[in-house]
Amino acid sequence: MGTKAGSFFKYSILIIFSIVGTLDCTSVSVPGGGRFGSELIQEQAILDFYGSEEERNSSLQLLKSTCRSLRKDRGLACYNLSVLYDSLGDSASAWEYASKAKSSDPKDPLYGELAFSASLKLEAGKASLADSEEALYREALDSCKKGKKEEANASVSKLIDLGSISKESLSKGIFSECGLDPSLLTRAKSNSIKPSVEYYKSLEKDHSYKKVWDLSGEFGRTPKDLVSSNKATQSWKELKKALGTRDQVSAKRHLLSFKESLDSMAKENAQSSLLASNLKKAAFLLLSEDSNYSAFKELAKELDAGYSRSAQLAKP
């Protein structure tokens, strides 16, 4: 097999089997092309940073340009700049870009932690940080460690007023051992954001197959509505239910409904057509090759016959 043909073969197999995961196997989230391309560019910039002086300056300029842009994912460039300036011992610049990273996405815990750690390396008396959340955290922690309860209470009280510290944070770790005023715990609000839940939500929201497939519950969360409003998704769920009883009639009915739904969605636009086609290919592979679906192997012929060639190519 020629080099180009071999590369195309491997690429096709990776695409098809990543789609299979969307239907039944482990779900895989693939970053969007734009974001993925941006990450690659920044990886190269970081590598250049450790090259010659000219490459380092060019690298910093590229990251600064991206950090100043209006792109939604600009925080990554600001984050990388902060880390690189920190490695140079430039705490002021490290703090500056860590703050910009946090400002670009205040809900991102990684950016928040970086801004906090960067502030710790600056002089405590700087006026520009006097009322910042990071400075208040630093003061509260330092006061707790030194047993200065009044100072700790004052800093924590300001953090509570800003909504920057939760009841959970005060009831665990160093703050729980600090001997803070009990009224502070009463005033603090519980953390309403669960990072894992927000992460799964972002995977569902950004996944390309959301246009043609109901992804609720695919990323570690139980969907509120067990009956999907997406006809193709629900039809496939019903087909899987028929596995236990080996109900061929019911399975065939749901498979045809699955196919018809995808055919209908494929008419919306070119992207939907491609996604729907790939889902049908994945379904064909599952029915014809996966041992879990061996009872319904004959139903694979109900899908387009053209996929039989894809199945043959997918074999090792």
C-alpha positions as CSV (number, residue, x, y, z in Angstrom):
1,M,0.0,0.0,0.0
2,G,1.5,3.4,-1.0
3,T,2.3,6.1,1.6
4,K,-0.6,8.3,0.7
5,A,-3.0,5.4,0.6
6,G,-1.7,4.1,3.9
7,S,-2.1,7.5,5.5
8,F,-5.7,7.8,4.2
9,F,-6.5,4.3,5.5
10,K,-5.2,5.1,9.0
11,Y,-7.0,8.4,9.0
12,S,-10.3,6.9,7.9
13,I,-10.1,4.2,10.6
14,L,-9.4,6.8,13.3
15,I,-12.4,8.8,12.2
16,I,-14.8,5.9,12.0
17,F,-13.9,4.4,15.3
18,S,-13.9,7.7,17.1
19,I,-17.5,8.1,15.9
20,V,-18.4,4.6,17.1
21,G,-17.6,5.8,20.6
22,T,-20.3,8.4,20.2
23,L,-22.9,5.7,19.5
24,D,-22.0,3.1,22.1
25,C,-18.4,2.9,23.2
26,T,-16.3,5.4,25.3
27,S,-17.1,8.9,24.2
28,V,-14.2,10.9,22.9
29,S,-14.1,14.7,22.7
30,V,-12.0,16.0,19.9
31,P,-11.0,19.7,20.1
32,G,-12.4,22.0,17.4
33,G,-10.1,22.7,14.5
34,G,-9.7,26.4,15.4
35,R,-8.8,25.8,19.0
36,F,-6.6,22.8,18.2
37,G,-4.7,24.9,15.6
38,S,-4.3,27.7,18.1
39,E,-2.8,25.3,20.7
40,L,-0.4,23.9,18.1
41,I,0.8,27.4,17.3
42,Q,1.3,28.2,20.9
43,E,3.2,25.0,21.5
44,Q,5.6,26.0,18.8
45,A,5.9,29.5,20.3
46,I,6.9,27.9,23.7
47,L,9.5,25.8,22.0
48,D,10.9,28.9,20.3
49,F,11.0,30.7,23.6
50,Y,13.8,28.3,24.7
51,G,15.8,28.9,21.5
52,S,17.9,31.9,20.6
53,E,17.3,35.4,21.9
54,E,15.7,36.3,18.6
55,E,13.4,33.3,18.7
56,R,12.5,34.2,22.3
57,N,11.5,37.7,21.5
58,S,9.5,36.6,18.5
59,S,7.8,34.0,20.6
60,L,6.8,36.6,23.2
61,Q,5.5,39.0,20.6
62,L,3.4,36.3,19.0
63,L,1.8,35.3,22.4
64,K,1.3,39.0,23.3
65,S,-0.5,39.6,20.1
66,T,-2.8,36.6,20.7
67,C,-3.4,37.6,24.3
68,R,-4.5,41.1,23.2
69,S,-6.9,39.8,20.6
70,L,-10.7,39.4,21.1
71,R,-10.7,35.7,20.6
72,K,-12.6,33.7,23.2
73,D,-9.6,31.4,23.8
74,R,-7.1,34.2,24.2
75,G,-6.7,33.3,27.9
76,L,-4.4,30.4,26.9
77,A,-1.9,32.8,25.3
78,C,-2.0,35.0,28.4
79,Y,-1.6,32.0,30.7
80,N,1.5,30.8,28.7
81,L,3.0,34.3,28.8
82,S,2.6,34.4,32.6
83,V,4.4,31.1,33.0
84,L,7.2,32.1,30.6
85,Y,7.7,35.5,32.4
86,D,7.7,33.7,35.7
87,S,10.5,31.4,34.4
88,L,12.5,34.6,33.6
89,G,12.0,35.9,37.2
90,D,9.8,38.8,36.0
91,S,7.0,38.6,38.6
92,A,5.4,41.8,37.6
93,S,4.8,40.6,34.0
94,A,3.8,37.2,35.2
95,W,1.1,38.8,37.4
96,E,0.0,41.1,34.5
97,Y,-0.6,38.2,32.1
98,A,-2.0,35.9,34.7
99,S,-4.6,38.6,35.5
100,K,-5.4,39.0,31.8
101,A,-5.9,35.2,31.6
102,K,-8.3,35.2,34.5
103,S,-10.2,38.2,33.1
104,S,-10.6,36.4,29.8
105,D,-12.4,33.6,31.6
106,P,-13.1,34.3,35.3
107,K,-14.8,30.9,35.8
108,D,-11.7,28.9,34.7
109,P,-10.1,27.6,37.9
110,L,-6.7,27.1,36.3
111,Y,-6.5,30.8,35.4
112,G,-7.7,31.7,38.8
113,E,-5.1,29.6,40.5
114,L,-2.3,31.1,38.3
115,A,-3.4,34.6,39.1
116,F,-3.3,33.7,42.8
117,S,0.1,32.1,42.8
118,A,1.5,35.0,40.7
119,S,0.3,37.5,43.2
120,L,2.1,35.7,46.0
121,K,5.4,36.5,44.3
122,L,4.9,40.2,44.3
123,E,5.6,42.5,47.2
124,A,2.8,42.5,49.7
125,G,2.6,46.3,50.0
126,K,2.0,47.2,46.4
127,A,-0.9,49.5,46.1
128,S,-2.1,48.0,42.9
129,L,-2.8,44.7,44.7
130,A,-4.1,46.1,48.0
131,D,-7.7,45.3,47.3
132,S,-7.4,42.4,44.9
133,E,-8.8,39.0,45.7
134,E,-5.4,37.5,45.4
135,A,-3.9,39.9,47.9
136,L,-6.7,39.3,50.3
137,Y,-6.3,35.5,50.0
138,R,-2.5,36.0,50.7
139,E,-3.1,38.1,53.7
140,A,-5.7,35.7,55.1
141,L,-3.4,32.7,54.7
142,D,-0.4,34.5,56.1
143,S,-2.4,35.7,59.1
144,C,-3.8,32.2,59.7
145,K,-0.3,30.7,59.6
146,K,1.0,33.3,62.1
147,G,-2.0,33.0,64.4
148,K,-3.2,36.6,63.8
149,K,-6.9,35.9,64.0
150,E,-8.1,39.5,63.8
151,E,-6.2,40.2,60.6
152,A,-7.4,36.8,59.2
153,N,-11.0,37.6,60.1
154,A,-10.8,41.0,58.4
155,S,-9.4,39.6,55.1
156,V,-11.8,36.7,55.0
157,S,-14.7,39.1,55.7
158,K,-13.8,41.1,52.6
159,L,-13.5,38.0,50.6
160,I,-17.0,36.9,51.7
161,D,-18.3,40.3,50.7
162,L,-16.8,39.9,47.3
163,G,-18.3,36.5,47.0
164,S,-14.8,35.1,46.4
165,I,-14.7,32.5,49.1
166,S,-17.2,29.7,49.8
167,K,-18.6,28.0,52.9
168,E,-16.8,24.9,51.8
169,S,-13.4,26.7,51.6
170,L,-13.8,28.0,55.2
171,S,-14.9,24.7,56.6
172,K,-11.9,22.7,55.3
173,G,-8.1,23.0,55.2
174,I,-6.1,25.9,56.9
175,F,-9.2,28.1,57.3
176,S,-10.9,25.5,59.4
177,E,-7.9,25.3,61.7
178,C,-7.4,29.1,61.9
179,G,-10.0,29.8,64.6
180,L,-11.9,32.2,62.5
181,D,-15.0,34.0,63.9
182,P,-17.9,31.5,63.5
183,S,-20.2,34.2,62.1
184,L,-18.0,34.3,59.0
185,L,-19.0,30.7,58.1
186,T,-22.6,31.7,58.6
187,R,-22.2,34.6,56.2
188,A,-20.4,32.7,53.5
189,K,-22.4,31.1,50.7
190,S,-22.0,27.5,49.4
191,N,-20.2,26.9,46.2
192,S,-22.8,26.5,43.5
193,I,-20.3,25.5,40.8
194,K,-19.1,22.0,40.5
195,P,-16.0,21.9,38.2
196,S,-16.7,18.3,37.0
197,V,-20.3,19.2,36.0
198,E,-19.2,22.3,34.2
199,Y,-16.5,20.4,32.4
200,Y,-19.0,17.8,31.2
201,K,-21.3,20.6,30.1
202,S,-18.6,22.2,28.1
203,L,-17.8,18.9,26.3
204,E,-21.5,18.5,25.3
205,K,-21.8,22.1,24.2
206,D,-18.7,22.1,22.0
207,H,-18.9,18.6,20.6
208,S,-19.4,18.7,16.8
209,Y,-21.9,15.8,16.7
210,K,-24.4,17.8,18.9
211,K,-25.9,18.9,15.6
212,V,-27.2,15.4,14.8
213,W,-26.9,13.5,18.1
214,D,-28.2,13.9,21.6
215,L,-25.0,13.9,23.8
216,S,-26.7,14.4,27.2
217,G,-25.5,11.7,29.5
218,E,-22.6,10.8,27.3
219,F,-20.0,12.5,29.4
220,G,-20.5,11.2,32.9
221,R,-23.8,13.0,33.7
222,T,-27.3,11.5,34.0
223,P,-29.6,13.2,31.6
224,K,-32.7,14.8,33.1
225,D,-35.0,13.5,30.4
226,L,-34.4,9.8,29.8
227,V,-36.3,10.0,26.6
228,S,-34.3,11.9,24.0
229,S,-36.0,14.5,21.9
230,N,-33.5,13.6,19.1
231,K,-35.3,10.9,17.1
232,A,-32.1,9.2,15.8
233,T,-30.7,9.0,19.3
234,Q,-33.9,7.6,20.8
235,S,-34.3,5.1,18.0
236,W,-30.8,3.8,18.7
237,K,-31.5,3.6,22.4
238,E,-34.6,1.5,21.7
239,L,-32.6,-0.8,19.4
240,K,-30.1,-1.4,22.2
241,K,-33.0,-2.3,24.5
242,A,-34.0,-5.0,22.1
243,L,-30.7,-6.7,22.5
244,G,-31.7,-8.3,25.8
245,T,-34.8,-9.9,24.3
246,R,-33.3,-10.5,20.9
247,D,-36.4,-8.9,19.4
248,Q,-35.5,-8.8,15.7
249,V,-38.8,-7.2,14.7
250,S,-38.6,-4.3,17.1
251,A,-34.8,-3.9,16.5
252,K,-35.4,-3.6,12.7
253,R,-38.2,-1.0,13.2
254,H,-36.0,1.2,15.4
255,L,-33.0,0.8,13.0
256,L,-35.1,2.0,10.1
257,S,-36.3,4.9,12.2
258,F,-32.7,5.7,13.1
259,K,-31.7,5.7,9.4
260,E,-34.6,7.8,8.3
261,S,-34.0,10.4,11.0
262,L,-30.3,10.7,10.0
263,D,-31.3,11.0,6.3
264,S,-33.7,13.8,7.2
265,M,-31.1,15.7,9.2
266,A,-28.5,15.2,6.4
267,K,-30.6,17.5,4.2
268,E,-30.1,20.5,6.5
269,N,-26.6,21.4,5.3
270,A,-23.2,19.9,4.2
271,Q,-21.9,19.5,7.7
272,S,-25.0,17.7,9.0
273,S,-24.9,15.5,5.9
274,L,-21.3,14.5,6.7
275,L,-22.0,13.9,10.4
276,A,-25.1,11.8,9.7
277,S,-23.2,9.7,7.1
278,N,-20.5,9.0,9.6
279,L,-23.0,7.9,12.2
280,K,-24.6,5.5,9.8
281,K,-21.1,4.1,9.0
282,A,-20.4,3.6,12.7
283,A,-23.8,1.9,13.2
284,F,-23.0,-0.4,10.3
285,L,-19.7,-1.4,11.9
286,L,-21.3,-2.0,15.3
287,L,-24.0,-4.3,13.8
288,S,-21.7,-6.2,11.5
289,E,-18.6,-6.4,13.6
290,D,-19.2,-5.9,17.3
291,S,-19.9,-9.1,19.2
292,N,-22.3,-7.3,21.5
293,Y,-24.6,-6.9,18.5
294,S,-24.1,-10.4,17.0
295,A,-27.8,-11.2,17.4
296,F,-28.6,-8.3,15.0
297,K,-25.8,-8.8,12.5
298,E,-28.2,-9.4,9.7
299,L,-29.8,-6.0,10.2
300,A,-26.6,-4.3,9.0
301,K,-27.8,-4.9,5.4
302,E,-30.7,-2.4,6.2
303,L,-28.1,0.3,6.1
304,D,-26.5,1.5,2.8
305,A,-24.7,-1.3,1.1
306,G,-21.8,1.0,0.3
307,Y,-20.7,0.8,3.9
308,S,-19.8,-2.9,3.5
309,R,-16.6,-1.8,1.8
310,S,-15.8,0.5,4.7
311,A,-16.3,-2.4,7.1
312,Q,-13.8,-4.5,5.1
313,L,-11.2,-1.8,5.1
314,A,-11.7,-1.4,8.9
315,K,-10.6,-5.0,9.5
316,P,-7.0,-5.4,10.6
